[in-house]
Amino acid sequence: MKEYKVGILGFGTVGAGVADCLLKNADVIAKRTGTKPVLTGIADLDIETDRGITISKDLLTTDASELIHRVDVVVELIGGTTVAKKFILQALNEGKSVVTANKALLAEHGEELFAAAEKNNADLYYEASVGGGIPIIKGLREGFVGNRIERIYGILNGTCNYILTRMEREEIDFAPVLKDAQQLGYAEANPSLDIDGYDTAHKATILAALAYGKWFGMDPVYVQGIRDVTLTDIKFAGELGYKVKLLAILKQENGDIEIRVHPTMIPKRTQLAMIDEVFNGVMVTGDYVGDTLFYGRGAGRNATASAVVGDIVDVGLNITGKTTRRISSFREGVQYKNLIKMDDVKSRYYLRLQVMDVPGVLAKITSILGNNDISISSLVQREGQSKHNVSLLVITHQTLEKNVKAAIEQINQLSELRDTVKLIRIEDI
């Protein structure tokens, strides 16, 4: 039986889950694969606190560098972008393959890390960085290797999905739902990384690199979170046949690529719209496979540990079979022409306008939209917050983002407007 040594850096929630899985299921893995992962050590600054698992003290160390020297596979679960980067680069430069769940580090420094892996003929695997226990990375890297990826739609943040689900189902405003999410442990004390969209954006840039064979980094990713999504707009979306989700959107058409993250209205009837609570979902469309949907828990100790262990086994098989870098992470899959700026994105739009109920206001609004080359698909009038006001709900045909921005700027100057125009983009999945 071939064996390979595994060292874990970081003994937090996920690190404990990975250690527990390796200790309990190493024999199952060995029977299935013919190779056995041997947990050789766990490095953390705190090796005294009880993590809720039974583990020999001989496995624990505070010296991460020394542990890296004596293992075959390094598992980085420290988090952050400083110390974690240092240890990953040390491991790769020693020719050691690395497994990580660190989405922020990959999103911000992925190009440097993958270059180090290639230079030293080592693997860098990262299934748990996107979608927790959902095998979306392996699916894109291997399962869809014969496809040109046309679109990816991703619900990639459980905190945001939980908040939007509660707002819709229970008709509760954003702030109290966020407070509940924090009390339940679904949201951090400082939730900005989640609710402002950057956690989703980190994951989107990783998926874009896999789908399109080029490391784009964070710069070209348009990011908008859910802070400004109102209960009013969620209700109106439902009346119009849509649900609001924080969506990562990746598209490629004729070599033009767009990467964006923002609240999006999607049709209620779609499977993606039915993914609620803290669950994640990723819809991938390939030119041959068509539409596929990955669904599961996007976070949590056991789901994330499952993905990490899957990577450990893949890397271990590469090592024992002497096939390291069997499938390189990034090769030019698409010779892209342009990264589309947000102003040049084409979409449909939902616009909500709170206006005075006076003659001529509708004509002014439709004139502004028309002058900006915006065609109206539907226009619905609802009673406003007072008898003198009305809400106008405008759904546009597909148009350019910059045209909509220009129109909104002009509409916001109208004296009859009672609040700034609210906008949510629409994807007809």
Secondary structure, DSSP 8 states (H G I E B T S, - for coil): -EEEEEEEE--SHHHHHHHHHHHHHHHHHHHHHSEEEEEEEEE-S--SS--SS---GGGEES-HHHHHHT-SEEEE---SSSHHHHHHHHHHHTT-EEEE--HHHHHHHHHHHHHHHHHTT--EE-GGGSSTT--HHHIIIIITTTS-EEEEEEE--HHHHHHHHHHHHH---HHHHHHHHHHHTSS-SS-HHHHTSHHHHHHHHHHHHHHHSS---STT-EE--STT--HHHHHHHHHTTEEEEEEEEEEEETTEEEEEEEEEEEETTSTGGG--TTEEEEEEEETTTEEEEEEEE-SSHHHHHHHHHHHHHHHHHHHHTT-TTSS-S---SS---EE--GGG-EEEEEEEEEEE--TTHHHHHHHHHHHTT--EEEEEEEE-SSTTEEEEEEEE-SEEHHHHHHHHHHHTT-TTBSS--EEEEE---
